[in-house]
Structures are given as C-alpha cells and as structure tokens.
Amino acid sequence: MVSREILVVVEHRAGKLLPVSLELAAFGRQLAQIAGGSVMGVVLASPARSVAEEFAQSSGLPVLALENENFSAYNAEAYLRALARLVSERQPAFILIAHTAAGWDFAPRLAVAVSGSCSTGVAGFEAGVPIRFHRAICGGKISTEVAPILDTVAVVTMMPGAVKPTEPEAAGAVEVKSVEAGAGGTRALGLKQAPPRSLDLSRAEVIVAAGRGMGGPEHLGLIRELASLFDRGAVGASRPVVDAGWLPLEHQVGMTGQTVAPKLYLACGISGAIQHTMGMSRADLIVAVNTDPAAAIFSAAHLGIVQDLRRFLPVLIAKLRDKKEKKL
Ligand SMILES: Cc1cc2nc3c(=O)[nH]c(=O)nc-3n(C[C@H](O)[C@H](O)[C@H](O)COP(=O)(O)OP(=O)(O)OC[C@H]3O[C@@H](n4cnc5c(N)ncnc54)[C@H](O)[C@@H]3O)c2cc1C
C-alpha cells in the first residue's frame, strides 16, 4: 500500500541547483493540492548539504539529502540503488523527476525496480481517481492522457518549462544522511564543458524564429531581415531547421537548444511541439504565424496570425521599415 507522500528528485550539476528542480517542486505542490499528502525534496549529492539547503530555501520544501561519493556526478546505477531503497522504505504515491537526459535515463529503471508505473514527459494533469497526466506525442501533434496504476508507486517525469516555480513562504528543513549506493559497472569520469556559443540568444530582446514551414533556406532572408529591424534582434530556429542544415545549431531553441525569454518571440512556421515551446514559453509576448489554424503553437502564443509566411512577412517587414524611416 502506498503512502500519500510525493517525493521530488532534485536535479543539480557541479554543486548548483538546476532551475527545473524548482518547477518540479511547484508541480509537486499542485499535485498535493488534489491528491493530498506531503511533498519532500530528495537530493543525491556529494557533498549534499549546500545543494539541499539551496533547494530548501528556494522551494520551501523539506529536504532529505542522501550522501554518497558515487553521487559526486550523475551515476544511473548509484541513483537507482539509493532511490529504490528510499521508495521501498517510504512507499510514496508519486516520485517526480525532471524529464532531462538524466531523468529519462533513471526514471524507467526506477519504475521497474519498484514495480511501479512510469509516466514520462508529463506537462500537466487532471484531477480524478486515478489522476490523468497530459503528455504530448508525435512532436506535439497529438495530446494523450495517461493514468498511473492505482496503489503502486507512480514514477513521473515532468517536461522542463511545464510549470512555473512558486515563491516559498519559508525555507524547508534539511536532513542529511549517508547512504550505501554502489555504482555497479559505471563510473562518472567528469563533466566536459561544451565549447562557448558564438550566439547567445538569451541576450536578444526580439527573436524571430524560423520553423520547417519556412520551406527552405532560400526563404530565411525574410527572417534575417525582420530580425535586423530590431536593435537587439536575433534569429532563432526549430530543430528541423537546424537538422536540415538551414541554420547552425547555435540558433536552435528548445529542449536540445537554448532556453530564451525575450520581450518578443515571433514563431514563423513552427508547429509548437513541446520540445520547442519549453525553450521559449517565458517570452513576454509570443506571436505565431502559421497556415494551420489548429497548430499547437497557437495555444502557446499571445497573438496568432493564420497566414502564409511568404505573404505575411514581406508586408510586416515593409511596415516596420516604413515606421523606422519615419522616425529618423
Ligand atoms: C528528444 C527531442 C528533443 C527535441 N528538441 C527540440 C528542440 O530543442 N527544439 C525544437 O524546435 N524541436 C525539438 N524537437 C523536435 C520537436 O519534437 C518537433 O519535431 C519540432 O519542434 C518541429 O519543428 P517545426 O515546428 O519547425 O516543424 P513542423 O512540426 O513540421 O511544423 C511546421 C509548421 O509550419 C507550418 N507551415 C507550413 N508552411 C507554412 C507557410 N507557408 N506559412 C506558415 N506556416 C507554414 C505548418 O502548418 C506547421 O505547423 C525535439 C524532439 C525530441 C524527440
């Protein structure tokens, strides 16, 4: 029989809390409001206290910090052993994990190890018995609902960006415990920093982003021209645009690209897959141009324009240019 507890596995790197951990904390609180029970953060680190205290302060949740030298960098086998033991001791109703490279590595293994259910890439949920989790499939074109099996531990991975972090009223309490956690056959050799990007989209105030709907690299001149009309404008891209070699990787926005929060994000011919929107949903104003009125991007956008890009962008560029010239 599971308890009503909700455990949140805190993600961190090189001793620093990752922002997704605070989103997970907010997700845990939302879940507790409808499912009842308490929420607790779980930190696996070496040393663990400073990350645990940072999380307890920023989230307001109580934290159990598990310490073992094999947690000095992410190690799937050590994580699995420690978490499986914790789950069998506490029998939580839910164990929430970020849907990141590490999360999607150990979450399914954990679900198997504890004979629980596993719902991955969750972006929201609906109250009910059992709770139904929302997840997008086929690049965001299909929304599905999945329900965890009742009375088993529900392992859930949450899409980064799905929930906004909340401000805590007070810091949570921290308990640090040394645990056994063999690393099995794997050993973390260290972290290697990716080469610095020549384009830092996070500094742009306006991002004009090109999607597959642009139709080909020969039409990207429209995107570049529009971006150049703003003082701090930059060109962004969806993954297919980068995969097809129309633009270099440094322009990619989303799960495997950059996370941005400009004043204006103009999505041109982008369908709105969650892997893209999670990288730009914090923009102050999102404007989408798409020929398909049912495109998912219109749910993320504040303003939607159903129109062919190749007709709309030249008109917009001419209007903005005209306005700029009149100002000079
Ligand atoms: C693990 C993983 C990680 C991923 N990471 C990322 C990521 O970081 N970033 C990312 O972007 N994607 C990522 N993806 C891919 C993602 O799932 C989508 O496939 C991708 O975002 C779709 O790109 P798109 O919207 O440009 O193309 P499509 O989905 O093909 O959409 C093209 C859109 O253009 C519209 N259109 C067509 N012609 C016109 C026209 N003439 N005028 C106006 N509109 C038009 C269409 O109606 C359509 O909505 C990832 C996927 C996985 C599985």
The ligand as a MOL file (V3000), in Angstrom:
LIG
                    3D

  0  0  0     0  0            999 V3000
M  V30 BEGIN CTAB
M  V30 COUNTS 53 58 0 0 0
M  V30 BEGIN ATOM
M  V30 1 C 14.2710 14.4280 -27.5640 0
M  V30 2 C 13.7940 15.5030 -28.5080 0
M  V30 3 C 14.3350 16.7660 -28.4030 0
M  V30 4 C 13.8970 17.7820 -29.2600 0
M  V30 5 N 14.4230 19.0360 -29.1220 0
M  V30 6 C 13.9270 20.0360 -29.8780 0
M  V30 7 C 14.3910 21.3840 -29.7090 0
M  V30 8 O 15.2830 21.6870 -28.9040 0
M  V30 9 N 13.8410 22.3450 -30.4750 0
M  V30 10 C 12.8600 22.0900 -31.4080 0
M  V30 11 O 12.4010 23.0280 -32.0800 0
M  V30 12 N 12.4230 20.8240 -31.5920 0
M  V30 13 C 12.9340 19.8010 -30.8680 0
M  V30 14 N 12.4940 18.5310 -31.0850 0
M  V30 15 C 11.6200 18.2780 -32.2580 0
M  V30 16 C 10.1660 18.6060 -31.9850 0
M  V30 17 O 9.5170 17.4830 -31.4210 0
M  V30 18 C 9.4400 18.9750 -33.3000 0
M  V30 19 O 9.5800 17.9200 -34.2190 0
M  V30 20 C 9.9670 20.2660 -33.9290 0
M  V30 21 O 9.9790 21.3180 -32.9820 0
M  V30 22 C 9.0790 20.6510 -35.1060 0
M  V30 23 O 9.6690 21.7350 -35.7800 0
M  V30 24 P 8.7970 22.7010 -36.6730 0
M  V30 25 O 7.6830 23.2460 -35.8660 0
M  V30 26 O 9.7290 23.6610 -37.3270 0
M  V30 27 O 8.2810 21.7310 -37.8420 0
M  V30 28 P 6.8590 21.1040 -38.1080 0
M  V30 29 O 6.3490 20.3870 -36.9270 0
M  V30 30 O 6.9810 20.3630 -39.3870 0
M  V30 31 O 5.9090 22.3730 -38.3230 0
M  V30 32 C 5.9520 23.2220 -39.4250 0
M  V30 33 C 4.7860 24.1920 -39.2890 0
M  V30 34 O 4.8520 25.1470 -40.3390 0
M  V30 35 C 3.5350 25.4210 -40.7860 0
M  V30 36 N 3.6470 25.9050 -42.1620 0
M  V30 37 C 3.9430 25.1860 -43.2830 0
M  V30 38 N 4.0170 26.0060 -44.3510 0
M  V30 39 C 3.7580 27.2590 -43.8990 0
M  V30 40 C 3.6960 28.5290 -44.5380 0
M  V30 41 N 3.9320 28.6760 -45.8420 0
M  V30 42 N 3.3870 29.6060 -43.7800 0
M  V30 43 C 3.1410 29.4820 -42.4420 0
M  V30 44 N 3.2040 28.2980 -41.7950 0
M  V30 45 C 3.5150 27.2040 -42.5140 0
M  V30 46 C 2.8040 24.1050 -40.6640 0
M  V30 47 O 1.4090 24.3130 -40.5570 0
M  V30 48 C 3.4150 23.5220 -39.3880 0
M  V30 49 O 2.6490 23.8570 -38.2460 0
M  V30 50 C 12.9140 17.5110 -30.2470 0
M  V30 51 C 12.3660 16.2240 -30.3310 0
M  V30 52 C 12.8010 15.2340 -29.4800 0
M  V30 53 C 12.1820 13.8730 -29.5870 0
M  V30 END ATOM
M  V30 BEGIN BOND
M  V30 1 1 1 2
M  V30 2 1 2 3
M  V30 3 2 2 52
M  V30 4 2 3 4
M  V30 5 1 4 5
M  V30 6 1 4 50
M  V30 7 2 5 6
M  V30 8 1 6 7
M  V30 9 1 6 13
M  V30 10 2 7 8
M  V30 11 1 7 9
M  V30 12 1 9 10
M  V30 13 2 10 11
M  V30 14 1 10 12
M  V30 15 2 12 13
M  V30 16 1 13 14
M  V30 17 1 14 15
M  V30 18 1 14 50
M  V30 19 1 15 16
M  V30 20 1 16 17
M  V30 21 1 16 18
M  V30 22 1 18 19
M  V30 23 1 18 20
M  V30 24 1 20 21
M  V30 25 1 20 22
M  V30 26 1 22 23
M  V30 27 1 23 24
M  V30 28 2 24 25
M  V30 29 1 24 26
M  V30 30 1 24 27
M  V30 31 1 27 28
M  V30 32 2 28 29
M  V30 33 1 28 30
M  V30 34 1 28 31
M  V30 35 1 31 32
M  V30 36 1 32 33
M  V30 37 1 33 34
M  V30 38 1 33 48
M  V30 39 1 34 35
M  V30 40 1 35 36
M  V30 41 1 35 46
M  V30 42 1 36 37
M  V30 43 1 36 45
M  V30 44 2 37 38
M  V30 45 1 38 39
M  V30 46 1 39 40
M  V30 47 2 39 45
M  V30 48 1 40 41
M  V30 49 2 40 42
M  V30 50 1 42 43
M  V30 51 2 43 44
M  V30 52 1 44 45
M  V30 53 1 46 47
M  V30 54 1 46 48
M  V30 55 1 48 49
M  V30 56 2 50 51
M  V30 57 1 51 52
M  V30 58 1 52 53
M  V30 END BOND
M  V30 END CTAB
M  END
